Amino acid sequence: MCFVSSTLAPAHRQWLSLSWLCCSLISLSPCAFADSQQNQATGLIDGSHLNLILRNFYFNRDYRDGASNSLGTNAYKPLSERNGYRGEWAQGFIAKFNTGFTQGPVGFGLEGYGALGLKLDSGGGRTGNSLLPWSDSGHPEDDYSKAGMALAIQASNTVIKYGEQMPQVPVLTYSDVRLLPSSARGLSINSNEFSHINIQAGRFTAVTSNDSTNGDGEITTDYEVLPEGRSLSYAGGTYKADNSFTATFYGSEYKDIWHQYYGGASYVLPLNKHQALSFEFNGYDTHDYGASKGGPIDTFAWSVLGAYQFDSHKISVAYQYIDGDEPFDYIAFDRTQSGIPYLNNVSSVFPFSEPHERSWQLRYDLNFAGYGVPGLTFMTRYIRGQGMDNSHSENTFYKKIGTYDSNPDDNKHWERDIDLGYVVQSGKAKNLSVRLRNAKHRSSTGTRWPDFDEFRIIIEMPIKLL
């Protein structure tokens, strides 16, 4: 039996509550054990894989309404002399490899990656989009590289890894939205011992950001104002009843900064062969704890989404609310790009995560396969946020960003995204992808992000080498 003692401290009760949720998930399953992956181990060499991704990335951000680029050499210039745009073009090479596992009751293996970035075009006055690192003088580097490796141990259907990894859980997601991916160093456990259930836990103590070669980077947050946390620990799991229903619960500890808990569920309801409804809920509950080095934090962020899919079309509507005097903040990599948290209105540009912010999204997706062009997809969405208000917050770190207008109804902003992509379906260039992205953001006074238009071209070619 799982229970929560009322005599325990609140933080301990919350961790036990997470354990109770995991127990509940297991009790929902048919308790059937999954077939052992370790029994199928073929050895270090025979099970090895080596893949290379060639990524060409062009990124231009054009600031509007008096906003300007404050990075690169612009940081050394008066505000009136700074450039009003950022532009970077770079070529990336990302190699990922993993060995097989040795045979026996317990298997051992290795996995890792190596990445190289080359500048094709940019300059000190145009840099700042996180495709390229820049020197102390503010000029982008001509090239940079990084690599990492992790030891993996497998027993039955449980894998333990230690070393450089790319975690992908709701409370810690690596970033792969720039030229090269970010990574984190630490210990992780991934278990699939029961059918329909995946359980994960981990503890990470250092990170490498997208545009850096520093393997000892600090674990920071998206808002870039809180002190660094020395570690991030998490535990949780996902239950998949069938192809229609999924439930996920995670808890995390950002040392001496916060405890953050995530809960989410999704359900797909087929109507007939050509139509379906889908529903999704995501929520994050964040509270300061311990030494509270990041100041007082008490925020519950949640979102709901409903979608209707018919033939090649999909229409989605989402609502998101940040219930708290502090914003919804999440883990980033050494004060640069963060991963994307599991909230529906967190977009490619703005997360709509300000204190008390209410945001709506209308989205349309089209798959041209139904019109005889497989591999071609189109997406457009409009997100509008309003009601931001941090006037009652006592957190001095977040207040450094600024205080909103005294009338929350005057605090509003919107974003419009257009995304067109194509993946080659056959031939020598099979799996080559081309993606065009355009985004526009406009806001009232007080939001932390200025007005800008941006355009991205991303070309990727995956190559299987082994």
Secondary structure, DSSP 8 states (H G I E B T S, - for coil): -----TTS-HHHHHHHHHHHHHHHHHHHS---B---SGGG---TTTT-EEEEEEEEEEEEEEE-TT----SGGGGGS-GGGS-SEEEEEEEEEEEEEE----SSSEEEEEEEEEEEEEEEE--TTT--SSSS-B-TTS-B-SEEEEEEEEEEEEETTEEEEEEEE--EETTEE---SSSS--EEEEEEEEE--BTTEEEEEEEEEEEE-TT---TTB-EEETTS-S--BS-EEEEEEEEE-SSSEEEEEEEEEETTTEEEEEEEEEEEEE-SSSEEEEEEEEEEEEEE-TT-TT---EEEEEEEEEEEEETTEEEEEEEEEEESSS----EEETTS-B---S-TT--SS----STT-EEEEEEEEEEGGGGT-TTEEEEEEEEEEE----TT---HHHHTT----SSGGG-EEEEEEEEEEEE--SSTTTT-EEEEEEEEEEE-TT-SS--EEEEEEEEEEEEE--
